[in-house]
Amino acid sequence: MTEPEALAKVEVRVENDGWTAIDCIALADKCFAALEMIVPDVNWPVSILFTGDAAVKELNEHFRGKNKPTNVLSFPTGDVIWSDYDYLGDIALAFETCSREADEKGISLGDHTVHLIVHGMLHLTGCDHETDIEASAMEQREINILQRLGVPNPYGQAEAAP
């Protein structure tokens, strides 16, 4: 048996044709590069599944007991969705929900997707938003990363930290 080839830092799988409107691979690579600058000890690859509401609803029901789709799900190492390799974790995005949210917010699908990938990657590194303090800290990290990527602050008035 041969050893697997070295993996890219971001492994992307697109399962929903709606996602072809944006360059999912470039966005994922860009997000990971920005995250590496802020969290330098991130050295395991991540996988990102660009799929639809039906698949994310199924994942949400199976792993979280919530029978509805959501925009993004994160699965830290151990809850691998579709690969047998060691990863920081997996992220799944639902096209219909992400597209609807972007339209409702009046922002591009690309910018919204970048925000959700960054949000998911922060979850994989241990960030959470269960309490107000955690939510505030995580939002600030997101704002800082998004600023480096040229994506407007998704939370409105809060300013990015220097």
CNS distance restraints for C-alpha pairs under 8 A (distance, minus, plus):
assign (resid   7 and name CA) (resid  11 and name CA) 7.74 0.50 0.50
assign (resid   7 and name CA) (resid  45 and name CA) 7.20 0.50 0.50
assign (resid   8 and name CA) (resid  45 and name CA) 6.63 0.50 0.50
assign (resid   9 and name CA) (resid  29 and name CA) 7.68 0.50 0.50
assign (resid   9 and name CA) (resid  32 and name CA) 7.60 0.50 0.50
assign (resid   9 and name CA) (resid  43 and name CA) 7.81 0.50 0.50
assign (resid   9 and name CA) (resid  44 and name CA) 6.86 0.50 0.50
assign (resid   9 and name CA) (resid  45 and name CA) 4.12 0.50 0.50
assign (resid   9 and name CA) (resid  46 and name CA) 6.31 0.50 0.50
assign (resid  10 and name CA) (resid  28 and name CA) 6.65 0.50 0.50
assign (resid  10 and name CA) (resid  29 and name CA) 6.17 0.50 0.50
assign (resid  10 and name CA) (resid  32 and name CA) 7.21 0.50 0.50
assign (resid  10 and name CA) (resid  45 and name CA) 5.48 0.50 0.50
assign (resid  10 and name CA) (resid  46 and name CA) 5.06 0.50 0.50
assign (resid  10 and name CA) (resid  47 and name CA) 5.65 0.50 0.50
assign (resid  10 and name CA) (resid  48 and name CA) 7.24 0.50 0.50
assign (resid  11 and name CA) (resid  45 and name CA) 7.33 0.50 0.50
assign (resid  11 and name CA) (resid  46 and name CA) 6.26 0.50 0.50
assign (resid  11 and name CA) (resid  47 and name CA) 4.52 0.50 0.50
assign (resid  11 and name CA) (resid  48 and name CA) 6.23 0.50 0.50
assign (resid  12 and name CA) (resid  24 and name CA) 7.54 0.50 0.50
assign (resid  12 and name CA) (resid  25 and name CA) 6.21 0.50 0.50
assign (resid  12 and name CA) (resid  28 and name CA) 7.63 0.50 0.50
assign (resid  12 and name CA) (resid  47 and name CA) 5.78 0.50 0.50
assign (resid  12 and name CA) (resid  48 and name CA) 4.96 0.50 0.50
assign (resid  12 and name CA) (resid  49 and name CA) 6.12 0.50 0.50
assign (resid  12 and name CA) (resid  50 and name CA) 7.57 0.50 0.50
assign (resid  13 and name CA) (resid  47 and name CA) 7.73 0.50 0.50
assign (resid  13 and name CA) (resid  48 and name CA) 6.32 0.50 0.50
assign (resid  13 and name CA) (resid  49 and name CA) 4.95 0.50 0.50
assign (resid  13 and name CA) (resid  50 and name CA) 6.11 0.50 0.50
assign (resid  14 and name CA) (resid  19 and name CA) 7.08 0.50 0.50
assign (resid  14 and name CA) (resid  24 and name CA) 7.88 0.50 0.50
assign (resid  14 and name CA) (resid  49 and name CA) 6.04 0.50 0.50
assign (resid  14 and name CA) (resid  50 and name CA) 4.65 0.50 0.50
assign (resid  14 and name CA) (resid  51 and name CA) 6.20 0.50 0.50
assign (resid  15 and name CA) (resid  49 and name CA) 7.31 0.50 0.50
assign (resid  15 and name CA) (resid  50 and name CA) 5.92 0.50 0.50
assign (resid  15 and name CA) (resid  51 and name CA) 4.81 0.50 0.50
assign (resid  15 and name CA) (resid  52 and name CA) 7.50 0.50 0.50
assign (resid  16 and name CA) (resid  20 and name CA) 7.93 0.50 0.50
assign (resid  16 and name CA) (resid  50 and name CA) 6.57 0.50 0.50
assign (resid  16 and name CA) (resid  51 and name CA) 4.78 0.50 0.50
assign (resid  16 and name CA) (resid  52 and name CA) 5.78 0.50 0.50
assign (resid  16 and name CA) (resid  95 and name CA) 7.12 0.50 0.50
assign (resid  18 and name CA) (resid  95 and name CA) 6.46 0.50 0.50
assign (resid  19 and name CA) (resid  23 and name CA) 7.92 0.50 0.50
assign (resid  19 and name CA) (resid  24 and name CA) 7.12 0.50 0.50
assign (resid  19 and name CA) (resid  50 and name CA) 6.85 0.50 0.50
assign (resid  19 and name CA) (resid  51 and name CA) 7.83 0.50 0.50
assign (resid  19 and name CA) (resid  95 and name CA) 6.54 0.50 0.50
assign (resid  20 and name CA) (resid  24 and name CA) 7.59 0.50 0.50
assign (resid  22 and name CA) (resid 109 and name CA) 7.75 0.50 0.50
assign (resid  22 and name CA) (resid 110 and name CA) 6.36 0.50 0.50
assign (resid  23 and name CA) (resid  27 and name CA) 6.28 0.50 0.50
assign (resid  24 and name CA) (resid  28 and name CA) 6.06 0.50 0.50
assign (resid  24 and name CA) (resid  50 and name CA) 7.83 0.50 0.50
assign (resid  25 and name CA) (resid  29 and name CA) 6.15 0.50 0.50
assign (resid  26 and name CA) (resid  30 and name CA) 6.03 0.50 0.50
assign (resid  27 and name CA) (resid  31 and name CA) 6.16 0.50 0.50
assign (resid  27 and name CA) (resid 110 and name CA) 7.71 0.50 0.50
assign (resid  27 and name CA) (resid 114 and name CA) 6.37 0.50 0.50
assign (resid  28 and name CA) (resid  32 and name CA) 6.27 0.50 0.50
assign (resid  28 and name CA) (resid  48 and name CA) 7.67 0.50 0.50
assign (resid  28 and name CA) (resid 114 and name CA) 7.48 0.50 0.50
assign (resid  28 and name CA) (resid 117 and name CA) 7.06 0.50 0.50
assign (resid  29 and name CA) (resid  33 and name CA) 6.18 0.50 0.50
assign (resid  30 and name CA) (resid  34 and name CA) 6.33 0.50 0.50
assign (resid  30 and name CA) (resid 149 and name CA) 7.66 0.50 0.50
assign (resid  31 and name CA) (resid  35 and name CA) 6.14 0.50 0.50
assign (resid  31 and name CA) (resid 114 and name CA) 6.61 0.50 0.50
assign (resid  31 and name CA) (resid 117 and name CA) 6.88 0.50 0.50
assign (resid  31 and name CA) (resid 118 and name CA) 6.10 0.50 0.50
assign (resid  31 and name CA) (resid 149 and name CA) 7.66 0.50 0.50
assign (resid  32 and name CA) (resid  36 and name CA) 6.12 0.50 0.50
assign (resid  32 and name CA) (resid 118 and name CA) 7.80 0.50 0.50
assign (resid  32 and name CA) (resid 121 and name CA) 7.84 0.50 0.50
assign (resid  33 and name CA) (resid  37 and name CA) 6.68 0.50 0.50
assign (resid  34 and name CA) (resid  38 and name CA) 6.83 0.50 0.50
assign (resid  34 and name CA) (resid 145 and name CA) 6.18 0.50 0.50
assign (resid  34 and name CA) (resid 148 and name CA) 6.94 0.50 0.50
assign (resid  34 and name CA) (resid 149 and name CA) 7.06 0.50 0.50
assign (resid  35 and name CA) (resid  39 and name CA) 5.82 0.50 0.50
assign (resid  35 and name CA) (resid  40 and name CA) 7.72 0.50 0.50
assign (resid  35 and name CA) (resid 118 and name CA) 7.40 0.50 0.50
assign (resid  35 and name CA) (resid 121 and name CA) 7.77 0.50 0.50
assign (resid  35 and name CA) (resid 145 and name CA) 6.72 0.50 0.50
assign (resid  36 and name CA) (resid  40 and name CA) 4.84 0.50 0.50
assign (resid  36 and name CA) (resid  41 and name CA) 7.33 0.50 0.50
assign (resid  36 and name CA) (resid  42 and name CA) 6.09 0.50 0.50
assign (resid  38 and name CA) (resid 145 and name CA) 7.42 0.50 0.50
assign (resid  42 and name CA) (resid  88 and name CA) 7.84 0.50 0.50
assign (resid  42 and name CA) (resid 125 and name CA) 7.62 0.50 0.50
assign (resid  43 and name CA) (resid  88 and name CA) 7.86 0.50 0.50
assign (resid  44 and name CA) (resid  86 and name CA) 7.33 0.50 0.50
assign (resid  44 and name CA) (resid  87 and name CA) 5.32 0.50 0.50
assign (resid  44 and name CA) (resid  88 and name CA) 5.01 0.50 0.50
assign (resid  45 and name CA) (resid  86 and name CA) 7.79 0.50 0.50
assign (resid  45 and name CA) (resid  87 and name CA) 5.12 0.50 0.50
assign (resid  45 and name CA) (resid  88 and name CA) 5.76 0.50 0.50
assign (resid  45 and name CA) (resid  89 and name CA) 7.59 0.50 0.50
assign (resid  46 and name CA) (resid  87 and name CA) 5.44 0.50 0.50
assign (resid  46 and name CA) (resid  88 and name CA) 5.40 0.50 0.50
assign (resid  46 and name CA) (resid  89 and name CA) 5.24 0.50 0.50
assign (resid  46 and name CA) (resid  90 and name CA) 5.70 0.50 0.50
assign (resid  46 and name CA) (resid  91 and name CA) 7.62 0.50 0.50
assign (resid  47 and name CA) (resid  87 and name CA) 7.47 0.50 0.50
assign (resid  47 and name CA) (resid  89 and name CA) 6.62 0.50 0.50
assign (resid  47 and name CA) (resid  90 and name CA) 4.79 0.50 0.50
assign (resid  47 and name CA) (resid  91 and name CA) 6.24 0.50 0.50
assign (resid  48 and name CA) (resid  90 and name CA) 5.81 0.50 0.50
assign (resid  48 and name CA) (resid  91 and name CA) 4.70 0.50 0.50
assign (resid  48 and name CA) (resid  92 and name CA) 5.75 0.50 0.50
assign (resid  48 and name CA) (resid  93 and name CA) 7.71 0.50 0.50
assign (resid  49 and name CA) (resid  90 and name CA) 7.61 0.50 0.50
assign (resid  49 and name CA) (resid  91 and name CA) 6.10 0.50 0.50
assign (resid  49 and name CA) (resid  92 and name CA) 4.56 0.50 0.50
assign (resid  49 and name CA) (resid  93 and name CA) 6.29 0.50 0.50
assign (resid  50 and name CA) (resid  92 and name CA) 6.00 0.50 0.50
assign (resid  50 and name CA) (resid  93 and name CA) 5.13 0.50 0.50
assign (resid  50 and name CA) (resid  94 and name CA) 6.60 0.50 0.50
assign (resid  50 and name CA) (resid  95 and name CA) 7.07 0.50 0.50
assign (resid  51 and name CA) (resid  55 and name CA) 6.55 0.50 0.50
assign (resid  51 and name CA) (resid  56 and name CA) 7.21 0.50 0.50
assign (resid  51 and name CA) (resid  92 and name CA) 6.92 0.50 0.50
assign (resid  51 and name CA) (resid  93 and name CA) 5.91 0.50 0.50
assign (resid  51 and name CA) (resid  94 and name CA) 5.22 0.50 0.50
assign (resid  51 and name CA) (resid  95 and name CA) 6.02 0.50 0.50
assign (resid  52 and name CA) (resid  56 and name CA) 6.34 0.50 0.50
assign (resid  52 and name CA) (resid  93 and name CA) 7.15 0.50 0.50
assign (resid  52 and name CA) (resid  94 and name CA) 4.23 0.50 0.50
assign (resid  52 and name CA) (resid  95 and name CA) 4.78 0.50 0.50
assign (resid  52 and name CA) (resid  96 and name CA) 6.11 0.50 0.50
assign (resid  52 and name CA) (resid  97 and name CA) 7.99 0.50 0.50
assign (resid  53 and name CA) (resid  57 and name CA) 5.81 0.50 0.50
assign (resid  53 and name CA) (resid  69 and name CA) 5.28 0.50 0.50
assign (resid  53 and name CA) (resid  70 and name CA) 7.29 0.50 0.50
assign (resid  53 and name CA) (resid  94 and name CA) 4.81 0.50 0.50
assign (resid  53 and name CA) (resid  95 and name CA) 6.47 0.50 0.50
assign (resid  53 and name CA) (resid  96 and name CA) 5.92 0.50 0.50
assign (resid  53 and name CA) (resid  97 and name CA) 6.57 0.50 0.50
assign (resid  54 and name CA) (resid  58 and name CA) 6.30 0.50 0.50
assign (resid  54 and name CA) (resid  69 and name CA) 6.87 0.50 0.50
assign (resid  55 and name CA) (resid  59 and name CA) 6.31 0.50 0.50
assign (resid  55 and name CA) (resid  94 and name CA) 7.63 0.50 0.50
assign (resid  56 and name CA) (resid  60 and name CA) 5.91 0.50 0.50
assign (resid  56 and name CA) (resid  69 and name CA) 5.40 0.50 0.50
assign (resid  56 and name CA) (resid  70 and name CA) 6.73 0.50 0.50
assign (resid  56 and name CA) (resid  72 and name CA) 7.96 0.50 0.50
assign (resid  56 and name CA) (resid  73 and name CA) 7.63 0.50 0.50
assign (resid  56 and name CA) (resid  92 and name CA) 6.88 0.50 0.50
assign (resid  56 and name CA) (resid  93 and name CA) 7.05 0.50 0.50
assign (resid  56 and name CA) (resid  94 and name CA) 5.89 0.50 0.50
assign (resid  57 and name CA) (resid  61 and name CA) 6.08 0.50 0.50
assign (resid  57 and name CA) (resid  66 and name CA) 7.81 0.50 0.50
assign (resid  57 and name CA) (resid  67 and name CA) 6.15 0.50 0.50
assign (resid  57 and name CA) (resid  68 and name CA) 4.84 0.50 0.50
assign (resid  57 and name CA) (resid  69 and name CA) 3.92 0.50 0.50
assign (resid  57 and name CA) (resid  70 and name CA) 6.95 0.50 0.50
assign (resid  58 and name CA) (resid  62 and name CA) 6.10 0.50 0.50
assign (resid  58 and name CA) (resid  67 and name CA) 7.34 0.50 0.50
assign (resid  58 and name CA) (resid  68 and name CA) 7.85 0.50 0.50
assign (resid  58 and name CA) (resid  69 and name CA) 7.71 0.50 0.50
assign (resid  59 and name CA) (resid  63 and name CA) 5.90 0.50 0.50
assign (resid  59 and name CA) (resid  64 and name CA) 7.77 0.50 0.50
assign (resid  60 and name CA) (resid  64 and name CA) 5.20 0.50 0.50
assign (resid  60 and name CA) (resid  65 and name CA) 6.41 0.50 0.50
assign (resid  60 and name CA) (resid  66 and name CA) 5.50 0.50 0.50
assign (resid  60 and name CA) (resid  67 and name CA) 6.53 0.50 0.50
assign (resid  60 and name CA) (resid  68 and name CA) 6.79 0.50 0.50
assign (resid  60 and name CA) (resid  69 and name CA) 6.72 0.50 0.50
assign (resid  60 and name CA) (resid  70 and name CA) 7.63 0.50 0.50
assign (resid  60 and name CA) (resid  73 and name CA) 7.51 0.50 0.50
assign (resid  61 and name CA) (resid  65 and name CA) 4.37 0.50 0.50
assign (resid  61 and name CA) (resid  66 and name CA) 4.57 0.50 0.50
assign (resid  61 and name CA) (resid  67 and name CA) 4.74 0.50 0.50
assign (resid  61 and name CA) (resid  68 and name CA) 7.05 0.50 0.50
assign (resid  62 and name CA) (resid  66 and name CA) 7.84 0.50 0.50
assign (resid  69 and name CA) (resid  94 and name CA) 7.34 0.50 0.50
assign (resid  69 and name CA) (resid  97 and name CA) 7.46 0.50 0.50
assign (resid  70 and name CA) (resid  93 and name CA) 7.97 0.50 0.50
assign (resid  70 and name CA) (resid  94 and name CA) 6.76 0.50 0.50
assign (resid  70 and name CA) (resid  97 and name CA) 6.55 0.50 0.50
assign (resid  71 and name CA) (resid  93 and name CA) 5.67 0.50 0.50
assign (resid  71 and name CA) (resid  94 and name CA) 5.31 0.50 0.50
assign (resid  71 and name CA) (resid  95 and name CA) 7.68 0.50 0.50
assign (resid  71 and name CA) (resid  97 and name CA) 5.39 0.50 0.50
assign (resid  71 and name CA) (resid  98 and name CA) 5.38 0.50 0.50
assign (resid  71 and name CA) (resid 116 and name CA) 7.62 0.50 0.50
assign (resid  72 and name CA) (resid  91 and name CA) 6.94 0.50 0.50
assign (resid  72 and name CA) (resid  92 and name CA) 5.61 0.50 0.50
assign (resid  72 and name CA) (resid  93 and name CA) 4.53 0.50 0.50
assign (resid  72 and name CA) (resid  94 and name CA) 6.52 0.50 0.50
assign (resid  72 and name CA) (resid 116 and name CA) 6.39 0.50 0.50
assign (resid  72 and name CA) (resid 117 and name CA) 7.78 0.50 0.50
assign (resid  72 and name CA) (resid 120 and name CA) 6.81 0.50 0.50
assign (resid  73 and name CA) (resid  91 and name CA) 5.61 0.50 0.50
assign (resid  73 and name CA) (resid  92 and name CA) 5.20 0.50 0.50
assign (resid  73 and name CA) (resid  93 and name CA) 6.62 0.50 0.50
assign (resid  73 and name CA) (resid 120 and name CA) 6.74 0.50 0.50
assign (resid  74 and name CA) (resid  89 and name CA) 7.24 0.50 0.50
assign (resid  74 and name CA) (resid  90 and name CA) 5.79 0.50 0.50
assign (resid  74 and name CA) (resid  91 and name CA) 4.53 0.50 0.50
assign (resid  74 and name CA) (resid  92 and name CA) 6.60 0.50 0.50
assign (resid  74 and name CA) (resid 120 and name CA) 5.34 0.50 0.50
assign (resid  74 and name CA) (resid 121 and name CA) 7.51 0.50 0.50
assign (resid  74 and name CA) (resid 123 and name CA) 6.49 0.50 0.50
assign (resid  74 and name CA) (resid 124 and name CA) 6.55 0.50 0.50
assign (resid  75 and name CA) (resid  79 and name CA) 5.40 0.50 0.50
assign (resid  75 and name CA) (resid  80 and name CA) 6.70 0.50 0.50
assign (resid  75 and name CA) (resid  81 and name CA) 7.81 0.50 0.50
assign (resid  75 and name CA) (resid  89 and name CA) 5.41 0.50 0.50
assign (resid  75 and name CA) (resid  90 and name CA) 4.98 0.50 0.50
assign (resid  75 and name CA) (resid  91 and name CA) 6.23 0.50 0.50
assign (resid  75 and name CA) (resid 124 and name CA) 6.84 0.50 0.50
assign (resid  76 and name CA) (resid  80 and name CA) 7.61 0.50 0.50
assign (resid  76 and name CA) (resid  88 and name CA) 6.14 0.50 0.50
assign (resid  76 and name CA) (resid  89 and name CA) 4.18 0.50 0.50
assign (resid  76 and name CA) (resid  90 and name CA) 6.40 0.50 0.50
assign (resid  76 and name CA) (resid 123 and name CA) 7.64 0.50 0.50
assign (resid  76 and name CA) (resid 124 and name CA) 5.03 0.50 0.50
assign (resid  76 and name CA) (resid 125 and name CA) 7.93 0.50 0.50
assign (resid  77 and name CA) (resid  86 and name CA) 7.23 0.50 0.50
assign (resid  77 and name CA) (resid  87 and name CA) 5.77 0.50 0.50
assign (resid  77 and name CA) (resid  88 and name CA) 5.30 0.50 0.50
assign (resid  77 and name CA) (resid  89 and name CA) 4.38 0.50 0.50
assign (resid  77 and name CA) (resid  90 and name CA) 7.37 0.50 0.50
assign (resid  77 and name CA) (resid 124 and name CA) 7.89 0.50 0.50
assign (resid  78 and name CA) (resid  89 and name CA) 7.53 0.50 0.50
assign (resid  79 and name CA) (resid  89 and name CA) 7.39 0.50 0.50
assign (resid  79 and name CA) (resid  90 and name CA) 7.74 0.50 0.50
assign (resid  80 and name CA) (resid  84 and name CA) 7.42 0.50 0.50
assign (resid  80 and name CA) (resid  89 and name CA) 6.62 0.50 0.50
assign (resid  80 and name CA) (resid  90 and name CA) 6.22 0.50 0.50
assign (resid  81 and name CA) (resid  90 and name CA) 6.61 0.50 0.50
assign (resid  88 and name CA) (resid 124 and name CA) 6.39 0.50 0.50
assign (resid  88 and name CA) (resid 125 and name CA) 7.59 0.50 0.50
assign (resid  89 and name CA) (resid 124 and name CA) 6.00 0.50 0.50
assign (resid  90 and name CA) (resid 124 and name CA) 7.86 0.50 0.50
assign (resid  91 and name CA) (resid 117 and name CA) 7.52 0.50 0.50
assign (resid  91 and name CA) (resid 120 and name CA) 6.18 0.50 0.50
assign (resid  91 and name CA) (resid 121 and name CA) 7.56 0.50 0.50
assign (resid  93 and name CA) (resid  98 and name CA) 7.44 0.50 0.50
assign (resid  93 and name CA) (resid 116 and name CA) 7.97 0.50 0.50
assign (resid  94 and name CA) (resid  98 and name CA) 6.06 0.50 0.50
assign (resid  95 and name CA) (resid  99 and name CA) 5.85 0.50 0.50
assign (resid  96 and name CA) (resid 100 and name CA) 6.06 0.50 0.50
assign (resid  97 and name CA) (resid 101 and name CA) 6.10 0.50 0.50
assign (resid  98 and name CA) (resid 102 and name CA) 6.15 0.50 0.50
assign (resid  98 and name CA) (resid 109 and name CA) 7.20 0.50 0.50
assign (resid  98 and name CA) (resid 112 and name CA) 7.21 0.50 0.50
assign (resid  98 and name CA) (resid 113 and name CA) 7.07 0.50 0.50
assign (resid  99 and name CA) (resid 103 and name CA) 6.25 0.50 0.50
assign (resid  99 and name CA) (resid 109 and name CA) 5.96 0.50 0.50
assign (resid 100 and name CA) (resid 104 and name CA) 6.14 0.50 0.50
assign (resid 101 and name CA) (resid 105 and name CA) 6.11 0.50 0.50
assign (resid 102 and name CA) (resid 106 and name CA) 5.95 0.50 0.50
assign (resid 102 and name CA) (resid 107 and name CA) 5.16 0.50 0.50
assign (resid 102 and name CA) (resid 108 and name CA) 5.99 0.50 0.50
assign (resid 102 and name CA) (resid 109 and name CA) 5.47 0.50 0.50
assign (resid 102 and name CA) (resid 112 and name CA) 5.97 0.50 0.50
assign (resid 103 and name CA) (resid 107 and name CA) 6.37 0.50 0.50
assign (resid 103 and name CA) (resid 108 and name CA) 7.49 0.50 0.50
assign (resid 103 and name CA) (resid 109 and name CA) 7.77 0.50 0.50
assign (resid 107 and name CA) (resid 111 and name CA) 6.82 0.50 0.50
assign (resid 107 and name CA) (resid 112 and name CA) 6.85 0.50 0.50
assign (resid 108 and name CA) (resid 112 and name CA) 6.31 0.50 0.50
assign (resid 109 and name CA) (resid 113 and name CA) 5.92 0.50 0.50
assign (resid 110 and name CA) (resid 114 and name CA) 6.15 0.50 0.50
assign (resid 111 and name CA) (resid 115 and name CA) 6.28 0.50 0.50
assign (resid 111 and name CA) (resid 151 and name CA) 6.01 0.50 0.50
assign (resid 111 and name CA) (resid 152 and name CA) 7.87 0.50 0.50
assign (resid 112 and name CA) (resid 116 and name CA) 6.28 0.50 0.50
assign (resid 113 and name CA) (resid 117 and name CA) 6.08 0.50 0.50
assign (resid 114 and name CA) (resid 118 and name CA) 6.15 0.50 0.50
assign (resid 114 and name CA) (resid 146 and name CA) 7.80 0.50 0.50
assign (resid 114 and name CA) (resid 151 and name CA) 7.93 0.50 0.50
assign (resid 115 and name CA) (resid 119 and name CA) 6.07 0.50 0.50
assign (resid 115 and name CA) (resid 142 and name CA) 7.37 0.50 0.50
assign (resid 115 and name CA) (resid 146 and name CA) 6.85 0.50 0.50
assign (resid 115 and name CA) (resid 151 and name CA) 7.93 0.50 0.50
assign (resid 115 and name CA) (resid 154 and name CA) 7.57 0.50 0.50
assign (resid 116 and name CA) (resid 120 and name CA) 6.02 0.50 0.50
assign (resid 117 and name CA) (resid 121 and name CA) 6.05 0.50 0.50
assign (resid 118 and name CA) (resid 122 and name CA) 6.14 0.50 0.50
assign (resid 118 and name CA) (resid 142 and name CA) 6.60 0.50 0.50
assign (resid 118 and name CA) (resid 145 and name CA) 7.61 0.50 0.50
assign (resid 118 and name CA) (resid 146 and name CA) 7.84 0.50 0.50
assign (resid 119 and name CA) (resid 123 and name CA) 6.47 0.50 0.50
assign (resid 119 and name CA) (resid 142 and name CA) 6.59 0.50 0.50
assign (resid 120 and name CA) (resid 124 and name CA) 6.43 0.50 0.50
assign (resid 121 and name CA) (resid 125 and name CA) 6.48 0.50 0.50
assign (resid 122 and name CA) (resid 126 and name CA) 6.55 0.50 0.50
assign (resid 122 and name CA) (resid 127 and name CA) 5.38 0.50 0.50
assign (resid 122 and name CA) (resid 128 and name CA) 7.77 0.50 0.50
assign (resid 122 and name CA) (resid 138 and name CA) 7.67 0.50 0.50
assign (resid 123 and name CA) (resid 127 and name CA) 4.76 0.50 0.50
assign (resid 123 and name CA) (resid 128 and name CA) 5.87 0.50 0.50
assign (resid 127 and name CA) (resid 134 and name CA) 7.56 0.50 0.50
assign (resid 127 and name CA) (resid 138 and name CA) 6.35 0.50 0.50
assign (resid 128 and name CA) (resid 134 and name CA) 5.98 0.50 0.50
assign (resid 128 and name CA) (resid 135 and name CA) 6.72 0.50 0.50
assign (resid 128 and name CA) (resid 138 and name CA) 6.66 0.50 0.50
assign (resid 129 and name CA) (resid 133 and name CA) 7.71 0.50 0.50
assign (resid 129 and name CA) (resid 134 and name CA) 4.73 0.50 0.50
assign (resid 129 and name CA) (resid 135 and name CA) 3.92 0.50 0.50
assign (resid 129 and name CA) (resid 136 and name CA) 7.64 0.50 0.50
assign (resid 129 and name CA) (resid 138 and name CA) 6.64 0.50 0.50
assign (resid 130 and name CA) (resid 134 and name CA) 6.35 0.50 0.50
assign (resid 130 and name CA) (resid 135 and name CA) 6.65 0.50 0.50
assign (resid 131 and name CA) (resid 135 and name CA) 6.02 0.50 0.50
assign (resid 132 and name CA) (resid 136 and name CA) 6.06 0.50 0.50
assign (resid 133 and name CA) (resid 137 and name CA) 6.24 0.50 0.50
assign (resid 134 and name CA) (resid 138 and name CA) 6.03 0.50 0.50
assign (resid 135 and name CA) (resid 139 and name CA) 5.98 0.50 0.50
assign (resid 136 and name CA) (resid 140 and name CA) 6.19 0.50 0.50
assign (resid 137 and name CA) (resid 141 and name CA) 6.35 0.50 0.50
assign (resid 138 and name CA) (resid 142 and name CA) 6.21 0.50 0.50
assign (resid 139 and name CA) (resid 143 and name CA) 6.12 0.50 0.50
assign (resid 139 and name CA) (resid 155 and name CA) 7.82 0.50 0.50
assign (resid 140 and name CA) (resid 144 and name CA) 6.20 0.50 0.50
assign (resid 140 and name CA) (resid 160 and name CA) 6.67 0.50 0.50
assign (resid 140 and name CA) (resid 161 and name CA) 7.30 0.50 0.50
assign (resid 141 and name CA) (resid 145 and name CA) 6.21 0.50 0.50
assign (resid 142 and name CA) (resid 146 and name CA) 5.95 0.50 0.50
assign (resid 143 and name CA) (resid 147 and name CA) 5.96 0.50 0.50
assign (resid 143 and name CA) (resid 153 and name CA) 5.63 0.50 0.50
assign (resid 143 and name CA) (resid 154 and name CA) 7.49 0.50 0.50
assign (resid 143 and name CA) (resid 159 and name CA) 7.81 0.50 0.50
assign (resid 143 and name CA) (resid 160 and name CA) 5.69 0.50 0.50
assign (resid 144 and name CA) (resid 148 and name CA) 6.53 0.50 0.50
assign (resid 144 and name CA) (resid 160 and name CA) 5.46 0.50 0.50
assign (resid 144 and name CA) (resid 161 and name CA) 6.59 0.50 0.50
assign (resid 145 and name CA) (resid 149 and name CA) 6.53 0.50 0.50
assign (resid 146 and name CA) (resid 150 and name CA) 6.18 0.50 0.50
assign (resid 146 and name CA) (resid 151 and name CA) 5.02 0.50 0.50
assign (resid 146 and name CA) (resid 152 and name CA) 6.87 0.50 0.50
assign (resid 146 and name CA) (resid 153 and name CA) 7.01 0.50 0.50
assign (resid 147 and name CA) (resid 151 and name CA) 5.63 0.50 0.50
assign (resid 147 and name CA) (resid 152 and name CA) 6.60 0.50 0.50
assign (resid 147 and name CA) (resid 153 and name CA) 7.19 0.50 0.50
assign (resid 147 and name CA) (resid 160 and name CA) 7.34 0.50 0.50
assign (resid 153 and name CA) (resid 157 and name CA) 7.93 0.50 0.50
assign (resid 153 and name CA) (resid 158 and name CA) 7.66 0.50 0.50
assign (resid 153 and name CA) (resid 159 and name CA) 7.88 0.50 0.50
assign (resid 153 and name CA) (resid 160 and name CA) 7.98 0.50 0.50
